[in-house]
């Protein structure tokens, strides 16, 4: 792991021995057939015959190939040493096992001590490999084919045995890998070498079918996963494991994490959801630190007056109310020498459009105030100082006299969105899109980011941004997204202008940070170090903004707003908010849908969750059109009749699957046969349980369907197996226990190969269609798998397979 970067001052902490006797070291005669030369069959590489529950419980497994240590040494020799030796050989670089070993005894060689794996030589070897390959000047098609076979083989083994904790095995899943007798630290080096060699190949022109920013391997290091979980919210760890490759896991595992006090707030979090316990008491305005706070610092605002022809404002709250009533934006101008806050108007129409800076911050950092439009003077001093130090072309110099100002004020939600007047508050929220899109700059304030200097190593900056509260919050995502929303987008690339990140010494524009990231990546590649972390982490911020803005630029007709649903969902999965009902306000603002209808929904005597569901239902009504395959989504679903197919929320779900495939067919949300729902066309089954006890809610959570082979003529596909296993995730559905109740299992597609699976949904239905359409009350998602030999302990039913153009109204 020594070839991967770590934070400054941190030593490499994964120490890996190589204990194989020298006679069993890699023989250099080819990677792909090495197992065969060592007497391993393909079945033995998988751990033996494990296609049934009984075989899985058989403890022999790998032991037919020797002791656990011998099995471990075989895989280490093959997947680590064999892979790197053969990879370099392709480029004409000849190395041996000893090139990646060091003596464990620093005081002298001890034959009784194992050698330790060390990859510090790898970067220089990769430079030579790249240069040799380029100097050939020949077609490298055969080279890439060889590499693809190697990578795919390594991936198949590592993905099988190094399974992330969140990929739980369902009760009826039959292909379950046996425990792999390979220590976590050793498997981590196998994952790392496979990752690094593939990235190096990509740097020389190798292309496969995986997005360069998407980890090729699904296998993850359990060792690094546990270290990350000790430092971070487990839901954030899920996101990290999913988005980043092992270079990012390794770096972040060695980086500072949350304090023990902060981790306590995450004690109830799961892999799927962050359940941070929001204490509204933390949303209190706090005094800032030195040099801004001083004795006698007033906790409230002293109003100076209105800068403009208007008169009659009694105080700050009265002033912002009158400005908002005129459909204008209130801007705050703090004059330090006078210790007074002046109000300025920004008119959405007309010529009064003064430059200002919009502040984007996390309320829990001490700048929020749910009780009053006020912050302490020291906060105003600090914010004004930071605003004064944002520079753009044409900005006037800051006067040295503290009683004067250059006229550049700021907008801060805490003091500019009325707290007490509900109607004015709604009006101010409805104007949020204008606030951030028309600001000269958006300044990001996050205590976690302000702890480091702008001159810190770029990986440190990237990791701080990646882990910051600001990047995970719903409102701050909206604020960063709206900055420069009117800027032109060309070929999917947009200048993320106007967003400045505040560090301890100064603020830096996102564009400048992006240029630093690109320069760093190029520098590292030239040094033979190929990373995914810095690119993926930076793209988490930049691509979310630029990609969505690019897609939005192509959606001109309001009727096409539905096309933005999927990209918005993708951007929202890691975002959180303390008020669920805020979600649709932000989403509508982002994709430029009028928020007033959502703000005007009745909210008296309704909980936050109830209002959130009402707003989501109206949001779906507004979009009206959806891809049919959305009914197979794995989100928690709305609990409203007619909407049970739809996600209840797009926020804070770390393992989302909105769509299972690439089906582009769409459907309108409509009323059919007296029921409101989404009309879709997919194959499926109608089933009944003779004993009246559906097994969907039992410990097995599923059933076996023995389908009628004659029905395949209707479907037009040949299925290799005789049975479909239907498996459900844990659910709290009240399944109706009646032999007359008809259940439907709708399939995304018919899996035809033995062992193949597909997404499915299970619900209540009727034995016959009405006007050619089956009513389907959505109850749960499921997986359908084709097998020849079903588990005998699970209920089996017989049913024909309905055609792929069967119509279902999902409600």
Residue pairs with C-beta under 8 A, 6 or more apart in sequence:
1 12
1 14
1 16
1 119
1 188
1 189
1 192
1 250
2 12
2 118
2 119
2 120
2 122
3 119
3 120
3 122
3 123
3 192
3 196
3 529
4 192
4 196
4 246
4 247
4 250
4 251
4 529
4 531
5 247
5 251
5 459
5 524
5 529
5 531
6 12
6 250
6 251
6 254
7 251
7 254
7 255
7 457
7 459
7 460
7 463
8 457
8 460
10 254
13 254
14 185
14 188
14 189
14 223
14 250
15 116
15 185
16 116
16 117
16 185
16 186
16 188
16 189
17 104
17 114
17 115
17 116
17 117
18 73
18 76
18 81
18 97
18 101
18 114
18 115
18 116
18 117
19 69
19 73
19 114
20 73
20 76
20 77
24 73
24 74
24 77
25 77
25 81
25 97
26 34
26 77
26 78
26 81
26 82
26 85
26 97
27 34
27 37
28 85
28 86
28 89
29 37
30 86
31 78
31 82
31 83
31 86
31 150
31 153
32 149
32 150
32 153
34 78
34 82
35 41
35 42
35 45
35 78
38 74
38 78
39 65
40 65
40 74
43 49
44 62
44 64
44 65
45 157
46 160
46 177
47 61
47 62
47 177
47 178
47 180
48 55
48 58
48 60
48 61
48 62
48 64
48 178
49 55
50 56
50 61
50 175
50 176
50 177
50 178
51 174
51 175
51 789
52 174
52 789
52 791
53 174
53 791
56 176
56 178
61 178
61 179
62 68
62 71
62 178
62 180
62 181
63 71
65 71
65 74
66 74
68 181
69 181
71 181
71 182
72 181
72 182
72 183
72 186
75 157
75 180
75 182
75 190
76 182
76 186
76 189
76 190
79 154
79 157
79 158
79 190
79 193
79 194
80 100
80 117
80 186
80 189
80 190
80 193
81 97
81 100
83 150
83 154
83 193
83 194
83 197
84 95
84 100
84 122
84 193
84 197
85 95
85 96
85 97
86 150
87 129
87 147
87 150
87 197
87 201
88 94
88 95
88 125
88 129
89 95
90 129
90 133
90 143
90 146
90 147
91 128
91 129
91 130
91 132
91 133
92 129
92 132
93 125
93 128
93 129
93 132
95 125
99 121
99 125
100 117
100 118
100 119
100 121
100 122
101 115
101 116
101 117
101 118
102 115
102 116
102 118
103 109
103 110
103 113
103 115
103 116
104 110
104 113
104 114
104 115
104 116
105 113
117 189
119 189
119 192
119 193
122 196
122 528
123 527
123 528
123 529
124 528
125 528
126 196
126 200
126 528
126 530
127 526
127 527
127 528
129 200
129 204
130 200
130 203
130 204
130 528
133 140
133 143
133 204
134 204
140 204
140 205
140 206
144 201
144 205
144 206
144 207
147 197
147 198
147 201
147 206
148 206
148 208
151 194
151 197
151 198
151 208
151 216
154 190
154 194
155 194
155 216
155 217
155 218
155 219
158 187
158 190
158 191
158 194
158 217
158 219
159 217
159 218
159 219
160 177
160 219
161 177
161 180
161 182
161 187
161 219
162 180
162 187
162 191
162 217
162 219
162 220
162 221
162 222
163 177
163 218
163 219
163 220
164 218
164 220
164 225
164 238
164 241
164 242
165 222
165 225
165 271
166 238
166 241
166 271
166 272
166 654
166 655
169 176
170 701
170 702
170 727
170 729
170 783
171 699
171 700
171 701
171 702
171 727
172 700
172 701
172 702
172 725
172 727
172 791
172 794
173 727
174 725
174 787
174 791
175 755
180 187
182 190
184 221
184 222
184 223
185 223
187 219
187 221
187 222
188 221
188 223
188 224
188 246
191 217
191 219
191 220
191 221
191 246
192 246
192 247
192 250
194 216
194 217
195 215
195 216
195 217
195 245
195 246
195 247
195 532
196 247
196 530
198 206
198 208
198 216
199 530
199 531
199 532
200 528
200 530
202 212
202 530
203 525
203 530
208 216
210 216
212 532
212 535
213 532
213 535
213 536
213 539
215 243
215 244
215 245
215 532
216 245
217 245
217 246
220 241
220 246
220 249
221 246
221 249
224 246
224 249
224 250
224 253
225 237
225 241
225 249
227 253
228 237
228 240
228 241
228 249
228 252
228 253
229 237
230 257
231 253
231 255
231 256
231 257
231 258
231 263
232 240
232 257
232 258
232 266
232 467
233 258
233 263
233 266
233 269
233 274
233 276
234 266
234 269
234 270
234 271
235 266
235 269
235 270
235 271
235 272
235 273
235 274
235 275
235 652
235 654
236 274
236 467
236 472
236 574
236 654
237 271
238 271
238 272
238 654
238 655
239 573
239 574
239 654
240 248
240 249
240 252
241 249
242 654
242 655
243 536
243 540
244 252
244 532
244 533
244 536
244 537
245 532
245 533
245 536
247 531
247 532
247 533
248 532
248 533
248 536
248 537
251 459
251 463
251 533
252 463
252 466
252 467
255 460
255 463
255 467
257 263
258 266
265 276
265 277
266 274
266 275
266 276
267 277
268 275
268 277
269 275
269 276
271 654
271 655
272 653
272 654
272 655
273 652
273 653
273 654
274 472
274 576
274 652
274 654
276 576
278 578
280 370
280 578
282 364
283 363
283 364
283 368
283 369
283 370
283 578
284 366
284 368
284 369
285 299
285 366
285 367
285 368
285 369
285 374
285 375
285 376
285 379
285 414
286 366
286 376
287 293
287 297
287 299
287 366
287 376
287 378
287 379
288 366
288 376
288 378
288 379
288 382
292 378
292 379
292 381
292 382
292 385
293 376
293 378
294 378
297 376
297 377
297 378
298 339
298 376
298 377
299 374
299 376
299 377
300 372
300 374
300 376
301 316
301 341
301 373
301 374
301 375
301 380
301 415
302 339
302 340
302 341
303 313
303 315
303 316
303 319
303 340
303 341
303 342
303 343
304 335
304 338
304 340
304 341
304 342
305 313
305 340
305 342
305 343
306 313
306 319
306 342
306 343
306 344
306 345
307 333
307 342
307 343
307 344
308 344
308 345
308 352
310 322
310 345
313 319
313 322
313 343
316 341
316 343
316 373
316 374
316 415
317 373
317 418
317 420
319 330
319 343
320 330
320 343
320 373
320 415
320 416
320 418
321 418
321 421
321 424
323 329
323 330
323 343
323 345
324 330
324 418
324 424
324 427
324 428
324 431
325 424
325 427
326 345
326 347
327 348
327 349
327 427
327 431
328 345
328 346
328 347
328 348
328 352
329 345
329 346
329 348
329 411
329 416
329 431
329 434
329 435
329 438
330 343
330 344
330 345
330 346
330 411
330 416
331 343
331 344
331 345
331 346
331 354
331 356
331 409
331 410
331 411
331 416
332 341
332 342
332 343
332 344
332 380
332 409
332 410
332 411
332 412
332 415
332 416
333 341
333 342
333 343
333 344
333 405
333 407
333 408
333 409
333 410
334 340
334 341
334 342
334 380
334 381
334 383
334 384
334 409
335 341
335 342
335 402
335 403
335 404
335 405
336 381
336 384
336 402
337 401
337 402
337 403
337 404
338 403
339 377
341 380
341 415
342 409
344 354
344 356
344 409
345 352
346 352
346 353
346 354
346 356
346 438
347 353
348 431
348 434
348 438
353 438
354 407
354 408
354 409
355 395
355 407
355 408
355 440
356 408
356 409
356 410
356 411
356 439
356 440
357 387
357 390
357 408
357 409
357 410
357 411
357 439
357 440
357 441
357 442
357 443
358 410
358 411
358 435
358 436
358 439
358 441
358 442
358 443
358 479
358 483
359 367
359 383
359 410
359 411
359 412
359 413
359 442
359 443
359 445
360 436
360 442
360 443
360 444
360 445
360 470
360 476
360 479
360 480
361 367
361 368
361 412
361 444
361 445
361 446
361 470
361 476
362 445
362 446
362 447
362 469
362 470
362 473
362 476
363 414
364 469
365 445
365 446
365 447
365 469
366 379
366 447
367 375
367 379
367 412
367 414
367 445
368 414
369 375
369 414
369 415
369 419
370 419
371 419
372 419
373 414
373 415
373 416
373 417
373 418
373 419
374 414
374 415
375 412
375 414
375 415
383 410
383 412
383 445
384 410
386 443
386 445
386 502
386 507
387 408
387 409
387 410
387 443
388 398
388 406
388 408
389 506
389 507
390 441
390 443
390 500
390 507
392 440
392 441
395 406
395 408
396 406
396 407
397 406
398 406
399 405
399 406
408 440
410 443
411 435
411 439
416 428
417 425
417 428
417 429
418 424
418 425
418 428
419 425
426 596
426 599
426 600
429 585
429 595
429 599
430 595
430 596
430 599
432 478
432 482
432 589
433 482
433 485
433 589
433 592
435 482
436 442
436 478
436 479
436 482
436 483
436 485
437 482
437 483
437 484
437 485
437 486
439 483
439 498
440 498
441 483
441 498
441 499
441 500
442 479
442 480
442 482
442 483
442 498
442 499
442 500
443 500
443 502
443 507
444 470
444 476
444 480
444 499
444 500
444 501
444 502
445 502
446 468
446 469
446 470
446 502
448 464
448 467
448 468
448 469
448 470
449 464
449 465
449 468
449 470
449 501
449 502
449 503
450 502
450 503
450 504
451 464
451 504
452 460
452 461
452 464
452 503
452 504
453 503
453 504
453 505
454 461
454 503
454 504
454 505
454 506
454 507
454 508
455 505
456 503
458 516
458 517
458 520
458 534
459 520
459 533
459 534
461 503
461 513
461 516
462 517
462 533
462 534
462 537
462 538
463 537
465 471
465 501
465 537
465 538
465 541
466 537
466 540
470 476
471 477
471 540
471 541
471 574
472 574
472 575
472 576
473 575
473 576
473 577
474 572
474 575
474 576
474 577
474 582
474 583
474 586
474 651
475 577
475 582
475 586
477 544
477 571
477 572
477 575
477 586
478 586
478 589
478 590
480 499
480 541
480 545
481 544
481 545
481 548
481 549
481 590
482 589
482 590
483 496
483 497
483 498
483 499
484 494
484 495
484 496
484 497
484 498
484 499
485 549
487 494
487 495
487 497
488 494
489 546
489 549
489 550
489 553
492 546
492 547
492 550
493 546
493 550
494 545
494 546
494 549
494 550
495 511
496 510
496 511
496 514
496 542
496 545
496 546
497 509
497 511
498 509
499 509
499 510
500 507
500 508
500 509
500 510
501 507
501 508
501 509
501 510
501 513
510 541
510 542
513 538
514 538
514 542
517 534
517 535
517 538
520 534
521 531
521 534
521 535
524 530
524 531
544 570
544 571
547 567
548 564
548 567
548 568
548 571
548 590
551 563
551 564
551 567
552 564
552 591
552 592
555 561
555 563
555 564
558 593
559 624
559 625
561 591
561 593
561 622
561 623
562 623
562 624
562 625
562 626
562 666
564 591
565 623
565 626
566 627
566 658
566 659
568 587
568 590
568 591
568 650
569 647
569 650
569 656
569 658
570 656
570 658
572 583
572 587
572 650
572 651
573 650
573 651
573 652
573 653
573 654
573 656
574 652
574 654
575 651
575 652
576 651
576 652
577 583
577 586
577 651
579 608
580 608
580 609
580 611
580 612
580 649
580 651
581 603
581 608
581 611
581 612
581 615
583 612
583 615
583 616
583 649
583 650
583 651
584 598
584 612
584 615
584 616
584 618
584 619
585 595
585 598
585 599
585 615
587 593
587 619
587 650
588 594
588 595
588 598
588 619
589 595
593 619
593 622
597 618
597 622
598 615
598 618
598 619
601 611
601 614
601 615
601 618
603 611
606 614
612 648
612 649
613 638
613 639
613 640
613 648
616 638
616 643
616 646
616 647
616 648
616 649
617 638
617 640
617 643
620 626
620 643
620 646
620 669
621 669
623 669
624 668
624 669
625 666
625 667
625 668
625 669
626 666
626 667
626 669
626 678
627 659
627 663
627 664
627 665
627 666
627 667
628 663
628 665
628 666
628 667
628 678
628 680
628 681
628 682
629 659
629 660
629 661
629 663
629 665
629 748
630 645
630 646
630 658
630 659
630 678
631 645
631 678
631 680
631 746
631 761
631 778
631 810
632 657
632 659
632 660
632 748
632 759
632 760
632 761
632 781
633 645
633 646
633 647
633 656
633 657
633 658
633 659
633 781
634 655
634 656
634 657
634 729
634 781
635 647
635 648
635 649
635 650
635 653
635 656
635 658
636 647
636 648
636 649
636 653
637 643
637 644
637 645
637 646
637 647
637 648
637 778
638 644
638 646
638 647
638 648
639 648
641 676
641 811
642 675
642 676
642 677
642 811
643 811
644 777
644 778
644 779
644 810
644 811
645 677
645 678
645 778
645 810
645 811
647 658
657 759
660 748
660 758
660 759
661 748
661 749
661 759
663 748
665 681
667 678
667 679
667 680
668 679
669 676
669 677
669 678
670 676
670 677
670 678
670 679
672 679
672 771
672 773
672 809
673 770
673 771
673 773
673 775
673 809
675 775
675 809
675 811
676 811
677 776
677 809
677 810
677 811
678 809
678 810
678 811
679 773
679 807
679 808
679 809
679 810
680 746
680 807
680 808
680 810
681 804
681 805
681 806
681 807
681 808
682 746
682 747
682 748
682 749
682 804
682 806
682 808
683 715
683 746
683 747
683 749
683 750
683 801
683 802
683 803
683 804
683 806
684 744
684 745
684 746
684 747
684 760
684 801
684 802
684 806
684 808
685 705
685 707
685 724
685 744
685 745
685 747
685 799
685 800
685 801
685 802
686 742
686 743
686 744
686 765
686 767
686 774
686 799
686 802
687 703
687 705
687 742
687 743
687 744
687 745
687 797
687 799
688 739
688 740
688 741
688 742
688 743
688 797
689 695
689 703
689 739
689 741
689 743
689 795
689 797
690 739
690 797
691 739
691 795
692 737
692 738
692 739
692 741
693 737
693 795
694 703
694 735
694 736
694 737
694 741
694 743
695 701
695 702
695 703
695 794
695 795
696 702
696 703
696 728
696 731
696 733
696 735
696 743
696 762
696 779
696 780
697 731
697 733
697 734
697 735
700 793
700 794
701 727
701 728
701 729
701 730
701 731
702 725
702 726
702 727
702 728
702 782
702 794
703 725
703 726
703 794
703 795
703 796
703 797
704 723
704 724
704 725
704 726
704 790
704 791
704 794
704 795
704 796
704 797
705 723
705 724
705 726
705 745
705 796
705 797
705 798
705 799
706 722
706 723
706 796
706 797
706 798
706 799
707 719
707 722
707 723
707 724
707 798
707 799
707 800
707 801
708 798
708 799
708 800
708 801
709 722
710 800
711 800
711 801
711 802
712 718
712 719
712 801
714 800
714 801
714 802
714 803
715 750
715 801
715 802
715 803
715 804
716 804
717 750
717 752
718 752
719 750
719 751
719 752
719 786
720 752
720 753
720 754
720 786
720 788
721 754
721 755
721 786
721 787
721 788
722 787
722 788
723 786
723 787
723 788
723 789
723 790
723 796
724 751
724 784
724 785
724 786
724 787
725 784
725 785
725 787
725 790
725 791
725 794
726 745
726 760
726 762
726 782
726 783
726 784
727 782
727 783
727 784
727 785
728 762
728 780
728 781
728 782
729 780
729 781
729 782
731 779
731 780
733 779
733 780
735 779
736 764
741 764
742 764
742 765
742 766
742 767
743 762
743 763
743 764
743 765
744 762
744 763
744 764
744 765
744 774
744 776
744 808
745 760
745 761
745 762
745 782
745 784
746 760
746 761
746 762
746 763
746 776
746 808
746 810
747 758
747 759
747 760
747 784
748 758
748 759
748 760
749 758
749 804
750 758
750 801
750 804
751 757
751 758
751 784
751 785
751 786
752 786
753 786
754 786
754 787
754 788
755 785
755 786
755 787
756 785
756 786
757 783
757 784
757 785
757 786
758 783
758 784
759 781
759 782
759 783
759 784
760 781
760 782
760 783
760 784
761 776
761 778
761 779
761 780
761 781
761 782
761 810
762 779
762 780
762 781
762 782
763 776
763 777
763 778
763 779
763 780
763 810
764 776
764 777
764 779
765 774
765 775
765 776
765 777
765 808
766 774
766 775
769 807
772 807
773 807
773 808
773 809
774 806
774 807
774 808
774 809
775 808
775 809
775 811
776 808
776 809
776 810
776 811
777 811
778 810
778 811
790 796
